[in-house]
Amino acid sequence: HTGERPYPCPQCPKAFKRSSLLQTHQRVHTGLRAFQCSQCGLTFKWASHYQYHQRQHTGERPYPCPLCPKAFKNSSSLRRHRHTHT
């Protein structure tokens, strides 16, 4: 818990506590898109973006509004919707 960040990015001033975090960060610089949709071929840098995209194909809406029957593909859409109830 020293706050030490022994893994510096060679391309920008950022540094990281773990090498895995540095590797993930380096996608910002390399453009590596490690996640490819098997249904349409789109590629993504981040797993979270890939997972969100998959919901376009499946129709999954895992974020239900507790106040009405609507459900959403991501938590930010649910948060925005919740304001309609206030």
N, C-alpha and C positions, 0 to 999 in steps of 0.2 A: 504493500500500500504506500509505496514511496512516491508514486506519480512518475516514476522513471519511464521513459519511452525510448528504448534502445534500438528501435527499428525505424530509421529515418527514410523518408521517400527520397530517392535520388533526383526526382524531377520537380519537387516543390518543398516548401518549408515544413510540411507536416511530418509528424513522427508518431509511432504507434507502440503500444505495450506488447503486442503479440505480432509475430511474423504473418500469421493468417490475416490479420486486419490490414497489414501493409499490402499483402497480395490482393485482397479485395479492393483496396483503395486504388491500386495501380491500374485497374480497369478504366478509371477516369482518364488516364493518360494514354493508355494503349488502344482503347476502343474495343478491346476484346469483348465479344458478345457470346458468353459461354452457354446461354440457355436458348434453345431453339424449339419452337412450337412444331410438333409433329403433324399438326393438322393443316397449318397454312404456311409454315416455313419462316415466319417472322422470328427475329433473334433479339435477345435482350441481354444487357449487361448485368442486371440484378435479378435474383431469384424472385423477389417480391413483385417486380414488374411482370415477370413471366407468369407468376401465379395469378395475378390480377387479369392478365390477358386471357388465361385459360377460361376464366369465367365468361368471356365473350362467347366461347364455344359451348360451354356447358349450361349457361344460364344460371349458375349457382349464385345465390344472394345470401351469404352467410351472416349478414348484419341486419337483424330484424329490428324494427322500431317497436319499443315496448308500449307505445301509446296508440298505434294503429296497425293495420295489416301490412303496411309496406315493408319491404326489405331491400337491402342495398348490397352492391358488390364490394364496397370498401367502407371503412370506418369513417373516413372524412365525409363521404356522402351522407351517411347516417347523421353525423354531427350537424351538418348543414340543414338537413331535413328537420331535425329536432327543434330548430328555431321556429318552424312553422306552427308548432304547438304552444308557443309561449305568447 
